[in-house]
Amino acid sequence: MQARSPLPETGYLRLPQIVGKPATDTAPAIPAIFPVCRSTWWAGVKAGRYPQPVKLGERITAWRVEDIRALIEQVSA
């Protein structure tokens, strides 16, 4: 397993930073912090299993780093 970069103390994460994104011709791969597919993530958000997003703009949805860290700790426990 490869080492992941530590999460920042505060801030926001976009969905590809959480669930990962495969490499393309123009962009490198983004490793998943929480390895589920996008549709599973959104179903979990709707069901309340995963944190609610924050709208930062009309087309920008993100999640608080603190909420993602708490989710990871909850699942790891």
All heavy atoms as a GROMACS GRO file, in nm:
protein
  599
    1MET      N    1   0.085  -0.119   0.000
    1MET     CA    2   0.000   0.000   0.000
    1MET      C    3   0.089   0.124   0.000
    1MET      O    4   0.186   0.132   0.075
    1MET     CB    5  -0.089  -0.003   0.124
    1MET     CG    6  -0.192   0.104   0.126
    1MET     SD    7  -0.309   0.064   0.259
    1MET     CE    8  -0.358   0.226   0.301
    2GLN      N    9   0.055   0.220  -0.082
    2GLN     CA   10   0.137   0.340  -0.090
    2GLN      C   11   0.100   0.439   0.020
    2GLN      O   12  -0.012   0.442   0.067
    2GLN     CB   13   0.123   0.406  -0.227
    2GLN     CG   14  -0.015   0.461  -0.256
    2GLN     CD   15  -0.022   0.519  -0.395
    2GLN    OE1   16   0.072   0.511  -0.471
    2GLN    NE2   17  -0.136   0.576  -0.428
    3ALA      N   18   0.197   0.518   0.060
    3ALA     CA   19   0.173   0.619   0.165
    3ALA      C   20   0.089   0.732   0.108
    3ALA      O   21   0.112   0.778  -0.003
    3ALA     CB   22   0.306   0.673   0.216
    4ARG      N   23  -0.009   0.774   0.184
    4ARG     CA   24  -0.095   0.884   0.142
    4ARG      C   25  -0.047   1.012   0.208
    4ARG      O   26   0.006   1.011   0.318
    4ARG     CB   27  -0.239   0.858   0.182
    4ARG     CG   28  -0.298   0.739   0.111
    4ARG     CD   29  -0.444   0.727   0.142
    4ARG     NE   30  -0.496   0.612   0.072
    4ARG     CZ   31  -0.574   0.522   0.126
    4ARG    NH1   32  -0.611   0.534   0.251
    4ARG    NH2   33  -0.618   0.421   0.057
    5SER      N   34  -0.069   1.122   0.139
    5SER     CA   35  -0.032   1.249   0.199
    5SER      C   36  -0.130   1.279   0.312
    5SER      O   37  -0.249   1.248   0.302
    5SER     CB   38  -0.035   1.360   0.094
    5SER     OG   39  -0.164   1.372   0.040
    6PRO      N   40  -0.083   1.336   0.420
    6PRO     CA   41  -0.172   1.365   0.532
    6PRO      C   42  -0.275   1.472   0.495
    6PRO      O   43  -0.249   1.560   0.412
    6PRO     CB   44  -0.078   1.414   0.642
    6PRO     CG   45   0.043   1.461   0.570
    6PRO     CD   46   0.053   1.378   0.445
    7LEU      N   47  -0.389   1.462   0.555
    7LEU     CA   48  -0.493   1.563   0.530
    7LEU      C   49  -0.455   1.693   0.599
    7LEU      O   50  -0.395   1.690   0.707
    7LEU     CB   51  -0.627   1.514   0.587
    7LEU     CG   52  -0.690   1.394   0.519
    7LEU    CD1   53  -0.813   1.349   0.596
    7LEU    CD2   54  -0.725   1.425   0.376
    8PRO      N   55  -0.491   1.805   0.541
    8PRO     CA   56  -0.466   1.933   0.609
    8PRO      C   57  -0.550   1.941   0.736
    8PRO      O   58  -0.649   1.870   0.751
    8PRO     CB   59  -0.508   2.038   0.508
    8PRO     CG   60  -0.596   1.968   0.413
    8PRO     CD   61  -0.556   1.823   0.413
    9GLU      N   62  -0.513   2.028   0.828
    9GLU     CA   63  -0.587   2.043   0.953
    9GLU      C   64  -0.727   2.098   0.930
    9GLU      O   65  -0.822   2.055   0.992
    9GLU     CB   66  -0.510   2.135   1.049
    9GLU     CG   67  -0.384   2.072   1.106
    9GLU     CD   68  -0.413   1.948   1.188
    9GLU    OE1   69  -0.507   1.950   1.269
    9GLU    OE2   70  -0.341   1.849   1.170
   10THR      N   71  -0.738   2.197   0.844
   10THR     CA   72  -0.867   2.257   0.812
   10THR      C   73  -0.875   2.277   0.661
   10THR      O   74  -0.776   2.266   0.591
   10THR     CB   75  -0.886   2.394   0.881
   10THR    OG1   76  -0.784   2.483   0.835
   10THR    CG2   77  -0.880   2.382   1.031
   11GLY      N   78  -0.993   2.306   0.615
   11GLY     CA   79  -1.012   2.332   0.473
   11GLY      C   80  -1.122   2.244   0.416
   11GLY      O   81  -1.205   2.190   0.490
   12TYR      N   82  -1.119   2.230   0.286
   12TYR     CA   83  -1.223   2.157   0.216
   12TYR      C   84  -1.160   2.059   0.117
   12TYR      O   85  -1.051   2.082   0.067
   12TYR     CB   86  -1.314   2.253   0.138
   12TYR     CG   87  -1.390   2.346   0.229
   12TYR    CD1   88  -1.341   2.474   0.256
   12TYR    CD2   89  -1.510   2.308   0.287
   12TYR    CE1   90  -1.410   2.560   0.340
   12TYR    CE2   91  -1.580   2.394   0.371
   12TYR     CZ   92  -1.529   2.519   0.397
   12TYR     OH   93  -1.597   2.603   0.480
   13LEU      N   94  -1.233   1.951   0.088
   13LEU     CA   95  -1.192   1.853  -0.011
   13LEU      C   96  -1.302   1.839  -0.114
   13LEU      O   97  -1.421   1.836  -0.079
   13LEU     CB   98  -1.167   1.716   0.054
   13LEU     CG   99  -1.053   1.707   0.154
   13LEU    CD1  100  -1.055   1.570   0.222
   13LEU    CD2  101  -0.921   1.729   0.085
   14ARG      N  102  -1.264   1.831  -0.240
   14ARG     CA  103  -1.360   1.805  -0.346
   14ARG      C  104  -1.377   1.654  -0.360
   14ARG      O  105  -1.295   1.575  -0.312
   14ARG     CB  106  -1.310   1.864  -0.478
   14ARG     CG  107  -1.284   2.015  -0.475
   14ARG     CD  108  -1.409   2.099  -0.476
   14ARG     NE  109  -1.498   2.073  -0.588
   14ARG     CZ  110  -1.490   2.128  -0.708
   14ARG    NH1  111  -1.396   2.216  -0.734
   14ARG    NH2  112  -1.577   2.098  -0.802
   15LEU      N  113  -1.481   1.610  -0.429
   15LEU     CA  114  -1.513   1.469  -0.440
   15LEU      C  115  -1.398   1.385  -0.497
   15LEU      O  116  -1.368   1.278  -0.442
   15LEU     CB  117  -1.641   1.448  -0.520
   15LEU     CG  118  -1.696   1.306  -0.523
   15LEU    CD1  119  -1.720   1.254  -0.382
   15LEU    CD2  120  -1.822   1.300  -0.605
   16PRO      N  121  -1.330   1.427  -0.605
   16PRO     CA  122  -1.220   1.344  -0.656
   16PRO      C  123  -1.107   1.324  -0.553
   16PRO      O  124  -1.039   1.222  -0.555
   16PRO     CB  125  -1.168   1.420  -0.778
   16PRO     CG  126  -1.284   1.502  -0.822
   16PRO     CD  127  -1.359   1.538  -0.696
   17GLN      N  128  -1.089   1.419  -0.463
   17GLN     CA  129  -0.988   1.404  -0.359
   17GLN      C  130  -1.030   1.300  -0.255
   17GLN      O  131  -0.946   1.243  -0.188
   17GLN     CB  132  -0.962   1.537  -0.290
   17GLN     CG  133  -0.901   1.641  -0.382
   17GLN     CD  134  -0.897   1.777  -0.316
   17GLN    OE1  135  -1.002   1.833  -0.283
   17GLN    NE2  136  -0.778   1.828  -0.295
   18ILE      N  137  -1.159   1.278  -0.240
   18ILE     CA  138  -1.210   1.183  -0.141
   18ILE      C  139  -1.218   1.043  -0.199
   18ILE      O  140  -1.165   0.948  -0.141
   18ILE     CB  141  -1.349   1.227  -0.089
   18ILE    CG1  142  -1.338   1.365  -0.022
   18ILE    CG2  143  -1.405   1.123   0.008
   18ILE    CD1  144  -1.472   1.428   0.009
   19VAL      N  145  -1.284   1.027  -0.314
   19VAL     CA  146  -1.306   0.894  -0.371
   19VAL      C  147  -1.204   0.857  -0.478
   19VAL      O  148  -1.206   0.746  -0.530
   19VAL     CB  149  -1.450   0.880  -0.428
   19VAL    CG1  150  -1.552   0.901  -0.318
   19VAL    CG2  151  -1.473   0.972  -0.544
   20GLY      N  152  -1.113   0.948  -0.512
   20GLY     CA  153  -1.010   0.920  -0.610
   20GLY      C  154  -1.057   0.945  -0.752
   20GLY      O  155  -1.176   0.966  -0.778
   21LYS      N  156  -0.960   0.942  -0.842
   21LYS     CA  157  -0.989   0.967  -0.983
   21LYS      C  158  -0.879   0.901  -1.065
   21LYS      O  159  -0.761   0.920  -1.034
   21LYS     CB  160  -0.994   1.117  -1.009
   21LYS     CG  161  -1.034   1.155  -1.148
   21LYS     CD  162  -1.047   1.305  -1.162
   21LYS     CE  163  -1.086   1.344  -1.302
   21LYS     NZ  164  -1.089   1.488  -1.319
   22PRO      N  165  -0.914   0.824  -1.169
   22PRO     CA  166  -0.810   0.760  -1.250
   22PRO      C  167  -0.732   0.862  -1.333
   22PRO      O  168  -0.781   0.973  -1.360
   22PRO     CB  169  -0.888   0.664  -1.340
   22PRO     CG  170  -1.027   0.714  -1.340
   22PRO     CD  171  -1.048   0.788  -1.211
   23ALA      N  172  -0.614   0.823  -1.374
   23ALA     CA  173  -0.530   0.910  -1.456
   23ALA      C  174  -0.591   0.927  -1.595
   23ALA      O  175  -0.660   0.838  -1.645
   23ALA     CB  176  -0.390   0.851  -1.468
   24THR      N  177  -0.566   1.042  -1.653
   24THR     CA  178  -0.606   1.069  -1.792
   24THR      C  179  -0.480   1.108  -1.869
   24THR      O  180  -0.371   1.113  -1.813
   24THR     CB  181  -0.708   1.184  -1.800
   24THR    OG1  182  -0.647   1.304  -1.752
   24THR    CG2  183  -0.832   1.153  -1.717
   25ASP      N  184  -0.497   1.138  -1.996
   25ASP     CA  185  -0.382   1.181  -2.077
   25ASP      C  186  -0.323   1.312  -2.027
   25ASP      O  187  -0.205   1.338  -2.044
   25ASP     CB  188  -0.423   1.197  -2.223
   25ASP     CG  189  -0.454   1.064  -2.289
   25ASP    OD1  190  -0.406   0.960  -2.238
   25ASP    OD2  191  -0.525   1.064  -2.391
   26THR      N  192  -0.406   1.396  -1.965
   26THR     CA  193  -0.360   1.528  -1.925
   26THR      C  194  -0.345   1.547  -1.774
   26THR      O  195  -0.295   1.649  -1.731
   26THR     CB  196  -0.458   1.635  -1.977
   26THR    OG1  197  -0.588   1.608  -1.925
   26THR    CG2  198  -0.463   1.635  -2.129
   27ALA      N  199  -0.392   1.451  -1.695
   27ALA     CA  200  -0.386   1.467  -1.549
   27ALA      C  201  -0.346   1.336  -1.482
   27ALA      O  202  -0.388   1.228  -1.526
   27ALA     CB  203  -0.521   1.513  -1.496
   28PRO      N  204  -0.267   1.344  -1.377
   28PRO     CA  205  -0.229   1.221  -1.306
   28PRO      C  206  -0.345   1.167  -1.222
   28PRO      O  207  -0.443   1.238  -1.197
   28PRO     CB  208  -0.114   1.268  -1.215
   28PRO     CG  209  -0.143   1.413  -1.192
   28PRO     CD  210  -0.205   1.462  -1.320
   29ALA      N  211  -0.333   1.044  -1.179
   29ALA     CA  212  -0.436   0.983  -1.095
   29ALA      C  213  -0.438   1.050  -0.958
   29ALA      O  214  -0.336   1.098  -0.910
   29ALA     CB  215  -0.409   0.834  -1.079
   30ILE      N  216  -0.554   1.052  -0.896
   30ILE     CA  217  -0.570   1.101  -0.759
   30ILE      C  218  -0.608   0.981  -0.675
   30ILE      O  219  -0.714   0.921  -0.697
   30ILE     CB  220  -0.679   1.210  -0.750
   30ILE    CG1  221  -0.645   1.328  -0.840
   30ILE    CG2  222  -0.698   1.254  -0.605
   30ILE    CD1  223  -0.756   1.431  -0.850
   31PRO      N  224  -0.523   0.941  -0.578
   31PRO     CA  225  -0.557   0.824  -0.496
   31PRO      C  226  -0.674   0.854  -0.403
   31PRO      O  227  -0.692   0.966  -0.356
   31PRO     CB  228  -0.429   0.798  -0.417
   31PRO     CG  229  -0.355   0.927  -0.419
   31PRO     CD  230  -0.394   0.998  -0.544
   32ALA      N  231  -0.754   0.752  -0.377
   32ALA     CA  232  -0.872   0.767  -0.292
   32ALA      C  233  -0.835   0.773  -0.145
   32ALA      O  234  -0.750   0.698  -0.098
   32ALA     CB  235  -0.968   0.652  -0.317
   33ILE      N  236  -0.899   0.862  -0.071
   33ILE     CA  237  -0.888   0.866   0.074
   33ILE      C  238  -0.990   0.769   0.132
   33ILE      O  239  -0.964   0.698   0.228
   33ILE     CB  240  -0.916   1.009   0.127
   33ILE    CG1  241  -0.807   1.104   0.082
   33ILE    CG2  242  -0.927   1.009   0.278
   33ILE    CD1  243  -0.838   1.249   0.112
   34PHE      N  244  -1.108   0.766   0.071
   34PHE     CA  245  -1.218   0.679   0.114
   34PHE      C  246  -1.260   0.601  -0.010
   34PHE      O  247  -1.331   0.654  -0.096
   34PHE     CB  248  -1.333   0.764   0.170
   34PHE     CG  249  -1.425   0.688   0.259
   34PHE    CD1  250  -1.394   0.667   0.392
   34PHE    CD2  251  -1.543   0.636   0.210
   34PHE    CE1  252  -1.479   0.596   0.474
   34PHE    CE2  253  -1.630   0.565   0.292
   34PHE     CZ  254  -1.597   0.545   0.425
   35PRO      N  255  -1.216   0.476  -0.027
   35PRO     CA  256  -1.232   0.404  -0.153
   35PRO      C  257  -1.372   0.349  -0.180
   35PRO      O  258  -1.400   0.232  -0.158
   35PRO     CB  259  -1.128   0.292  -0.142
   35PRO     CG  260  -1.116   0.267   0.004
   35PRO     CD  261  -1.138   0.402   0.070
   36VAL      N  262  -1.460   0.435  -0.225
   36VAL     CA  263  -1.592   0.395  -0.275
   36VAL      C  264  -1.612   0.468  -0.407
   36VAL      O  265  -1.544   0.567  -0.436
   36VAL     CB  266  -1.706   0.430  -0.176
   36VAL    CG1  267  -1.692   0.354  -0.046
   36VAL    CG2  268  -1.715   0.578  -0.151
   37CYS      N  269  -1.707   0.420  -0.488
   37CYS     CA  270  -1.732   0.489  -0.615
   37CYS      C  271  -1.819   0.613  -0.589
   37CYS      O  272  -1.878   0.629  -0.482
   37CYS     CB  273  -1.798   0.395  -0.715
   37CYS     SG  274  -1.965   0.346  -0.672
   38ARG      N  275  -1.825   0.699  -0.688
   38ARG     CA  276  -1.899   0.826  -0.675
   38ARG      C  277  -2.045   0.803  -0.640
   38ARG      O  278  -2.101   0.870  -0.554
   38ARG     CB  279  -1.889   0.906  -0.805
   38ARG     CG  280  -1.750   0.954  -0.836
   38ARG     CD  281  -1.743   1.015  -0.976
   38ARG     NE  282  -1.821   1.136  -0.988
   38ARG     CZ  283  -1.774   1.259  -0.966
   38ARG    NH1  284  -1.648   1.275  -0.934
   38ARG    NH2  285  -1.852   1.362  -0.980
   39SER      N  286  -2.109   0.708  -0.708
   39SER     CA  287  -2.252   0.685  -0.682
   39SER      C  288  -2.275   0.631  -0.541
   39SER      O  289  -2.373   0.668  -0.476
   39SER     CB  290  -2.312   0.592  -0.787
   39SER     OG  291  -2.246   0.467  -0.787
   40THR      N  292  -2.185   0.546  -0.492
   40THR     CA  293  -2.196   0.496  -0.355
   40THR      C  294  -2.176   0.611  -0.256
   40THR      O  295  -2.247   0.619  -0.155
   40THR     CB  296  -2.091   0.386  -0.329
   40THR    OG1  297  -2.116   0.278  -0.420
   40THR    CG2  298  -2.096   0.336  -0.186
   41TRP      N  299  -2.082   0.700  -0.286
   41TRP     CA  300  -2.060   0.815  -0.198
   41TRP      C  301  -2.187   0.901  -0.189
   41TRP      O  302  -2.232   0.936  -0.081
   41TRP     CB  303  -1.942   0.898  -0.248
   41TRP     CG  304  -1.919   1.018  -0.163
   41TRP    CD1  305  -1.962   1.146  -0.188
   41TRP    CD2  306  -1.852   1.023  -0.036
   41TRP    NE1  307  -1.923   1.228  -0.086
   41TRP    CE2  308  -1.856   1.156   0.009
   41TRP    CE3  309  -1.789   0.928   0.041
   41TRP    CZ2  310  -1.800   1.195   0.128
   41TRP    CZ3  311  -1.732   0.968   0.161
   41TRP    CH2  312  -1.738   1.101   0.204
   42TRP      N  313  -2.244   0.935  -0.304
   42TRP     CA  314  -2.364   1.021  -0.304
   42TRP      C  315  -2.482   0.952  -0.238
   42TRP      O  316  -2.562   1.017  -0.169
   42TRP     CB  317  -2.398   1.068  -0.444
   42TRP     CG  318  -2.311   1.181  -0.487
   42TRP    CD1  319  -2.216   1.180  -0.584
   42TRP    CD2  320  -2.310   1.313  -0.432
   42TRP    NE1  321  -2.155   1.302  -0.593
   42TRP    CE2  322  -2.211   1.387  -0.500
   42TRP    CE3  323  -2.381   1.377  -0.332
   42TRP    CZ2  324  -2.183   1.519  -0.472
   42TRP    CZ3  325  -2.352   1.510  -0.304
   42TRP    CH2  326  -2.255   1.579  -0.373
   43ALA      N  327  -2.497   0.820  -0.255
   43ALA     CA  328  -2.605   0.746  -0.187
   43ALA      C  329  -2.582   0.751  -0.036
   43ALA      O  330  -2.678   0.766   0.041
   43ALA     CB  331  -2.609   0.602  -0.236
   44GLY      N  332  -2.456   0.739   0.007
   44GLY     CA  333  -2.424   0.748   0.149
   44GLY      C  334  -2.451   0.886   0.207
   44GLY      O  335  -2.496   0.900   0.321
   45VAL      N  336  -2.425   0.990   0.129
   45VAL     CA  337  -2.454   1.127   0.173
   45VAL      C  338  -2.605   1.142   0.190
   45VAL      O  339  -2.652   1.195   0.291
   45VAL     CB  340  -2.399   1.230   0.072
   45VAL    CG1  341  -2.454   1.369   0.100
   45VAL    CG2  342  -2.247   1.232   0.074
   46LYS      N  343  -2.680   1.094   0.091
   46LYS     CA  344  -2.826   1.105   0.097
   46LYS      C  345  -2.884   1.028   0.215
   46LYS      O  346  -2.977   1.074   0.281
   46LYS     CB  347  -2.887   1.053  -0.034
   46LYS     CG  348  -3.035   1.070  -0.043
   46LYS     CD  349  -3.087   1.025  -0.178
   46LYS     CE  350  -3.237   1.045  -0.186
   46LYS     NZ  351  -3.290   1.001  -0.315
   47ALA      N  352  -2.825   0.911   0.246
   47ALA     CA  353  -2.873   0.827   0.356
   47ALA      C  354  -2.823   0.873   0.492
   47ALA      O  355  -2.868   0.823   0.594
   47ALA     CB  356  -2.832   0.682   0.332
   48GLY      N  357  -2.726   0.964   0.494
   48GLY     CA  358  -2.673   1.013   0.620
   48GLY      C  359  -2.553   0.935   0.673
   48GLY      O  360  -2.506   0.959   0.783
   49ARG      N  361  -2.502   0.839   0.595
   49ARG     CA  362  -2.383   0.762   0.637
   49ARG      C  363  -2.254   0.843   0.621
   49ARG      O  364  -2.158   0.819   0.691
   49ARG     CB  365  -2.372   0.633   0.555
   49ARG     CG  366  -2.477   0.530   0.587
   49ARG     CD  367  -2.448   0.398   0.517
   49ARG     NE  368  -2.426   0.411   0.374
   49ARG     CZ  369  -2.522   0.402   0.281
   49ARG    NH1  370  -2.647   0.383   0.316
   49ARG    NH2  371  -2.491   0.414   0.153
   50TYR      N  372  -2.253   0.933   0.524
   50TYR     CA  373  -2.136   1.015   0.496
   50TYR      C  374  -2.170   1.161   0.523
   50TYR      O  375  -2.287   1.200   0.521
   50TYR     CB  376  -2.090   0.997   0.352
   50TYR     CG  377  -2.057   0.853   0.315
   50TYR    CD1  378  -2.085   0.805   0.190
   50TYR    CD2  379  -1.999   0.766   0.407
   50TYR    CE1  380  -2.055   0.674   0.154
   50TYR    CE2  381  -1.970   0.635   0.373
   50TYR     CZ  382  -1.998   0.590   0.247
   50TYR     OH  383  -1.968   0.460   0.213
   51PRO      N  384  -2.070   1.245   0.546
   51PRO     CA  385  -2.097   1.386   0.580
   51PRO      C  386  -2.169   1.462   0.469
   51PRO      O  387  -2.155   1.431   0.350
   51PRO     CB  388  -1.956   1.445   0.600
   51PRO     CG  389  -1.864   1.330   0.613
   51PRO     CD  390  -1.928   1.214   0.546
   52GLN      N  391  -2.245   1.562   0.510
   52GLN     CA  392  -2.314   1.648   0.416
   52GLN      C  393  -2.214   1.745   0.352
   52GLN      O  394  -2.122   1.793   0.419
   52GLN     CB  395  -2.424   1.728   0.486
   52GLN     CG  396  -2.539   1.642   0.533
   52GLN     CD  397  -2.611   1.576   0.417
   52GLN    OE1  398  -2.652   1.644   0.323
   52GLN    NE2  399  -2.627   1.445   0.424
   53PRO      N  400  -2.229   1.775   0.223
   53PRO     CA  401  -2.139   1.867   0.157
   53PRO      C  402  -2.171   2.013   0.190
   53PRO      O  403  -2.277   2.045   0.244
   53PRO     CB  404  -2.163   1.840   0.009
   53PRO     CG  405  -2.305   1.794   0.003
   53PRO     CD  406  -2.328   1.717   0.131
   54VAL      N  407  -2.077   2.098   0.153
   54VAL     CA  408  -2.092   2.243   0.166
   54VAL      C  409  -2.085   2.300   0.026
   54VAL      O  410  -1.994   2.266  -0.051
   54VAL     CB  411  -1.978   2.301   0.254
   54VAL    CG1  412  -1.986   2.451   0.260
   54VAL    CG2  413  -1.980   2.239   0.391
   55LYS      N  414  -2.179   2.385  -0.011
   55LYS     CA  415  -2.175   2.451  -0.141
   55LYS      C  416  -2.088   2.575  -0.128
   55LYS      O  417  -2.120   2.666  -0.055
   55LYS     CB  418  -2.316   2.490  -0.187
   55LYS     CG  419  -2.407   2.375  -0.221
   55LYS     CD  420  -2.362   2.300  -0.344
   55LYS     CE  421  -2.397   2.378  -0.469
   55LYS     NZ  422  -2.363   2.308  -0.593
   56LEU      N  423  -1.976   2.575  -0.201
   56LEU     CA  424  -1.885   2.690  -0.199
   56LEU      C  425  -1.914   2.787  -0.313
   56LEU      O  426  -1.864   2.898  -0.315
   56LEU     CB  427  -1.740   2.642  -0.207
   56LEU     CG  428  -1.694   2.551  -0.094
   56LEU    CD1  429  -1.550   2.507  -0.118
   56LEU    CD2  430  -1.708   2.620   0.040
   57GLY      N  431  -1.993   2.743  -0.406
   57GLY     CA  432  -2.030   2.825  -0.521
   57GLY      C  433  -2.139   2.755  -0.597
   57GLY      O  434  -2.184   2.645  -0.560
   58GLU      N  435  -2.184   2.814  -0.706
   58GLU     CA  436  -2.293   2.756  -0.784
   58GLU      C  437  -2.259   2.616  -0.833
   58GLU      O  438  -2.343   2.527  -0.834
   58GLU     CB  439  -2.324   2.847  -0.903
   58GLU     CG  440  -2.442   2.802  -0.983
   58GLU     CD  441  -2.473   2.897  -1.097
   58GLU    OE1  442  -2.456   3.018  -1.079
   58GLU    OE2  443  -2.514   2.848  -1.203
   59ARG      N  444  -2.134   2.595  -0.873
   59ARG     CA  445  -2.092   2.466  -0.926
   59ARG      C  446  -1.979   2.402  -0.845
   59ARG      O  447  -1.907   2.318  -0.897
   59ARG     CB  448  -2.048   2.483  -1.071
   59ARG     CG  449  -2.161   2.523  -1.162
   59ARG     CD  450  -2.113   2.552  -1.302
   59ARG     NE  451  -2.015   2.456  -1.348
   59ARG     CZ  452  -2.030   2.378  -1.454
   59ARG    NH1  453  -2.138   2.387  -1.526
   59ARG    NH2  454  -1.936   2.294  -1.490
   60ILE      N  455  -1.963   2.443  -0.721
   60ILE     CA  456  -1.855   2.391  -0.637
   60ILE      C  457  -1.913   2.330  -0.510
   60ILE      O  458  -1.971   2.399  -0.428
   60ILE     CB  459  -1.753   2.501  -0.601
   60ILE    CG1  460  -1.694   2.562  -0.727
   60ILE    CG2  461  -1.644   2.444  -0.511
   60ILE    CD1  462  -1.606   2.680  -0.702
   61THR      N  463  -1.895   2.199  -0.497
   61THR     CA  464  -1.939   2.126  -0.379
   61THR      C  465  -1.814   2.067  -0.314
   61THR      O  466  -1.728   2.012  -0.382
   61THR     CB  467  -2.036   2.013  -0.417
   61THR    OG1  468  -2.148   2.071  -0.484
   61THR    CG2  469  -2.083   1.938  -0.294
   62ALA      N  470  -1.804   2.078  -0.183
   62ALA     CA  471  -1.687   2.028  -0.111
   62ALA      C  472  -1.731   1.976   0.025
   62ALA      O  473  -1.844   1.997   0.068
   62ALA     CB  474  -1.583   2.138  -0.096
   63TRP      N  475  -1.639   1.909   0.091
   63TRP     CA  476  -1.663   1.858   0.226
   63TRP      C  477  -1.554   1.910   0.318
   63TRP      O  478  -1.439   1.924   0.278
   63TRP     CB  479  -1.659   1.704   0.225
   63TRP     CG  480  -1.781   1.643   0.167
   63TRP    CD1  481  -1.887   1.594   0.236
   63TRP    CD2  482  -1.812   1.626   0.029
   63TRP    NE1  483  -1.982   1.547   0.149
   63TRP    CE2  484  -1.939   1.566   0.021
   63TRP    CE3  485  -1.747   1.656  -0.090
   63TRP    CZ2  486  -2.000   1.536  -0.100
   63TRP    CZ3  487  -1.807   1.626  -0.209
   63TRP    CH2  488  -1.932   1.566  -0.214
   64ARG      N  489  -1.590   1.938   0.442
   64ARG     CA  490  -1.493   1.985   0.541
   64ARG      C  491  -1.395   1.873   0.573
   64ARG      O  492  -1.435   1.758   0.594
   64ARG     CB  493  -1.563   2.028   0.669
   64ARG     CG  494  -1.645   2.154   0.655
   64ARG     CD  495  -1.712   2.190   0.789
   64ARG     NE  496  -1.798   2.304   0.772
   64ARG     CZ  497  -1.926   2.297   0.736
   64ARG    NH1  498  -1.984   2.179   0.716
   64ARG    NH2  499  -1.998   2.406   0.719
   65VAL      N  500  -1.268   1.906   0.578
   65VAL     CA  501  -1.164   1.808   0.610
   65VAL      C  502  -1.194   1.745   0.746
   65VAL      O  503  -1.177   1.624   0.764
   65VAL     CB  504  -1.024   1.874   0.610
   65VAL    CG1  505  -0.920   1.778   0.664
   65VAL    CG2  506  -0.987   1.918   0.471
   66GLU      N  507  -1.240   1.824   0.840
   66GLU     CA  508  -1.269   1.773   0.974
   66GLU      C  509  -1.375   1.664   0.968
   66GLU      O  510  -1.366   1.563   1.039
   66GLU     CB  511  -1.316   1.886   1.066
   66GLU     CG  512  -1.213   1.994   1.089
   66GLU     CD  513  -1.222   2.109   0.986
   66GLU    OE1  514  -1.280   2.090   0.876
   66GLU    OE2  515  -1.170   2.216   1.016
   67ASP      N  516  -1.478   1.680   0.883
   67ASP     CA  517  -1.584   1.581   0.870
   67ASP      C  518  -1.531   1.451   0.807
   67ASP      O  519  -1.568   1.342   0.847
   67ASP     CB  520  -1.699   1.636   0.786
   67ASP     CG  521  -1.771   1.752   0.852
   67ASP    OD1  522  -1.755   1.770   0.975
   67ASP    OD2  523  -1.843   1.825   0.781
   68ILE      N  524  -1.444   1.464   0.707
   68ILE     CA  525  -1.386   1.346   0.642
   68ILE      C  526  -1.295   1.272   0.739
   68ILE      O  527  -1.298   1.149   0.746
   68ILE     CB  528  -1.311   1.387   0.513
   68ILE    CG1  529  -1.406   1.455   0.414
   68ILE    CG2  530  -1.243   1.266   0.451
   68ILE    CD1  531  -1.526   1.371   0.374
   69ARG      N  532  -1.214   1.346   0.814
   69ARG     CA  533  -1.127   1.284   0.913
   69ARG      C  534  -1.210   1.209   1.018
   69ARG      O  535  -1.176   1.096   1.055
   69ARG     CB  536  -1.038   1.389   0.980
   69ARG     CG  537  -0.936   1.329   1.074
   69ARG     CD  538  -0.844   1.431   1.135
   69ARG     NE  539  -0.748   1.478   1.036
   69ARG     CZ  540  -0.743   1.602   0.990
   69ARG    NH1  541  -0.825   1.695   1.033
   69ARG    NH2  542  -0.652   1.636   0.901
   70ALA      N  543  -1.320   1.268   1.064
   70ALA     CA  544  -1.407   1.202   1.162
   70ALA      C  545  -1.469   1.075   1.102
   70ALA      O  546  -1.481   0.972   1.171
   70ALA     CB  547  -1.516   1.298   1.208
   71LEU      N  548  -1.508   1.079   0.975
   71LEU     CA  549  -1.563   0.961   0.908
   71LEU      C  550  -1.460   0.849   0.903
   71LEU      O  551  -1.491   0.734   0.933
   71LEU     CB  552  -1.609   0.997   0.767
   71LEU     CG  553  -1.654   0.881   0.678
   71LEU    CD1  554  -1.779   0.816   0.735
   71LEU    CD2  555  -1.676   0.929   0.536
   72ILE      N  556  -1.337   0.881   0.867
   72ILE     CA  557  -1.232   0.781   0.859
   72ILE      C  558  -1.206   0.720   0.996
   72ILE      O  559  -1.193   0.598   1.009
   72ILE     CB  560  -1.102   0.843   0.800
   72ILE    CG1  561  -1.126   0.879   0.653
   72ILE    CG2  562  -0.985   0.747   0.815
   72ILE    CD1  563  -1.018   0.965   0.592
   73GLU      N  564  -1.201   0.802   1.099
   73GLU     CA  565  -1.180   0.751   1.235
   73GLU      C  566  -1.296   0.663   1.280
   73GLU      O  567  -1.276   0.561   1.345
   73GLU     CB  568  -1.158   0.866   1.332
   73GLU     CG  569  -1.026   0.936   1.313
   73GLU     CD  570  -1.010   1.058   1.401
   73GLU    OE1  571  -1.095   1.080   1.489
   73GLU    OE2  572  -0.912   1.130   1.380
   74GLN      N  573  -1.419   0.702   1.244
   74GLN     CA  574  -1.538   0.625   1.281
   74GLN      C  575  -1.535   0.488   1.215
   74GLN      O  576  -1.564   0.387   1.279
   74GLN     CB  577  -1.663   0.701   1.238
   74GLN     CG  578  -1.792   0.625   1.258
   74GLN     CD  579  -1.911   0.696   1.196
   74GLN    OE1  580  -1.900   0.810   1.151
   74GLN    NE2  581  -2.023   0.630   1.190
   75VAL      N  582  -1.499   0.481   1.088
   75VAL     CA  583  -1.496   0.355   1.014
   75VAL      C  584  -1.379   0.269   1.063
   75VAL      O  585  -1.392   0.147   1.069
   75VAL     CB  586  -1.486   0.382   0.862
   75VAL    CG1  587  -1.461   0.255   0.786
   75VAL    CG2  588  -1.612   0.449   0.813
   76SER      N  589  -1.268   0.330   1.100
   76SER     CA  590  -1.150   0.257   1.147
   76SER      C  591  -1.168   0.198   1.286
   76SER      O  592  -1.101   0.103   1.322
   76SER     CB  593  -1.027   0.348   1.146
   76SER     OG  594  -1.000   0.392   1.016
   77ALA      N  595  -1.257   0.255   1.364
   77ALA     CA  596  -1.274   0.211   1.504
   77ALA      C  597  -1.349   0.080   1.515
   77ALA      O  598  -1.411   0.029   1.434
   77ALA     CB  599  -1.348   0.318   1.584
   0.00000   0.00000   0.00000
